[in-house]
């Protein structure tokens, strides 16, 4: 059998973003696949060290534009831990709405990409319409479509605007109303399901089908996540997120949206773990007494997906690379040009 190697990227229509992929083939079957990305996040982490907490956040929240709200929330909660700050009920409520909206944006981007891979362009446009309307609401909330530096230590930069909750309710109701049509348009027949359930098999360790580096060697436990199961999970999550956003929009909390944090840290080491639609975040900081960041440790969802890609692609047909990578909900903006 003829063996060959093919390099894809950093810009290629089969890839979900800026990344490099080295593929070894026997015939049309993938023997090995080695991805490269993550350089920008490592550089950003380096740039946070030695900075005061305000300067560090400007770097930290740019690890992944699509997850900026999540990154800012993690960062803010760590600084609040370090200073013993208790935020108000209203600030916590606004953060919850923002986090649910950003996860829904991620789910809709994922579903739209999958619809495009299947050639269901009408469905892709419908999903993009819902996503753009939700991004409009994100912008109305934060001043930016990707929310840089809106969630800050102590709460949020400013309160919600007039008419925001009413528009959130309209969006949620419309997506819930359209959901059955969205499911039907994915052509969920038995042959379609069987085909997808044979692609991109990967060990599911409870992190939405992705595996961490520590679990790669224990893959003998079995395979139970596939392109099909990841698609079904994201569809269900998009519906549940719309319902959750609707419920939160009706549970209005009063009070201030911000409290001033102390000028010095009472805890030197803080850490947090967050689960999102794309995977988990593990973050820890060593904090100086004057609230400067001494050391930073971050594991992003992209780190987990990077470890999973070789197993997602191994043994699959070369032509299936686009749909398998799309199913990983990968948003890569981190590779060096």
Protein Blocks (a to p, Z undefined) as FASTA:
>chain_A
ZZddddedjbdfkbgbdcddddddehjbcfbdcddehjlmmmmmmmmgopafklmmmmmm
mmpmklmmmmmmmmmmmmmmmnopacdfklmmmmmmmmmmmmmmmmmmmmmmmmmmnopa
klmmmmmmmmmmmmmmmmmmnopanlpakbcghiafbdcdehklmmmmmmmmmmmmmmmm
mmmmnopafklmmmmmmgoiacdehigoiacfklmmmmmnopcbdfklmmmmmmmmmmmm
mmmmmmmmmmccedjfbdcddfbdfbfbdcdddddfkbccdddddddfkopafbdcdddf
klmmmmmmmmmmgopafklmmmmmmmnopacfkbcZZ
